[in-house]
Amino acid sequence: MDTTTALTIIGGILLVLGIAKVIFPKQFNQNIMGDLHAEAVNPAAAIRVALGGAILVSGIVALSC
């Protein structure tokens, strides 16, 4: 497999994962960590959105290479 195909596949997967983390952060946390304390739900979702943005950027860079 050449690098162009590999980076296209990796970029596509990262874009889908990043979009899911940005659009549904609370549900993403629920699936990964289970039930959180009520005071921890919003801060955990905010961190998940920031991580989703970083994953989106990584996916865009992979697709542009």
C-alpha positions in Angstrom: 0.0 0.0 0.0 1.4 3.4 -0.9 1.5 6.4 1.4 -1.2 8.3 -0.4 -3.8 5.5 0.1 -2.8 5.0 3.7 -3.0 8.7 4.5 -6.4 8.9 2.8 -7.8 6.0 4.9 -6.3 7.4 8.1 -7.6 10.9 7.4 -11.1 9.7 6.7 -11.2 7.6 9.9 -9.9 10.5 11.9 -12.4 12.9 10.4 -15.3 10.6 11.2 -14.1 10.1 14.8 -13.4 13.8 15.3 -16.8 14.8 14.1 -18.5 12.2 16.4 -16.5 13.6 19.3 -17.5 17.2 18.6 -21.2 16.6 17.8 -21.9 14.0 20.6 -19.4 14.5 23.4 -21.7 13.5 26.3 -22.8 10.3 24.6 -19.2 9.5 23.6 -18.1 9.9 27.3 -21.1 7.8 28.4 -20.0 4.9 26.1 -16.4 5.1 27.2 -16.5 5.9 30.9 -20.0 4.9 31.9 -22.1 7.1 34.3 -20.2 10.1 35.6 -21.1 12.2 38.5 -23.5 15.1 37.6 -20.9 17.7 38.2 -18.3 16.0 36.0 -20.5 15.6 32.9 -20.0 19.1 31.3 -16.3 19.4 32.0 -15.6 16.0 30.6 -17.7 16.9 27.5 -15.7 20.1 27.1 -12.4 18.1 27.2 -13.8 15.6 24.7 -14.8 18.5 22.3 -11.2 19.9 22.5 -9.8 16.4 21.8 -12.2 16.0 18.9 -11.0 19.3 17.4 -7.4 18.0 17.6 -8.4 14.8 15.9 -10.2 16.7 13.2 -7.0 18.8 12.5 -5.0 15.6 12.4 -7.4 14.1 9.9 -7.3 17.2 7.7 -3.5 17.2 7.7 -3.5 13.5 6.8 -5.9 14.1 3.9 -3.9 17.1 2.6 -0.7 15.1 2.5 
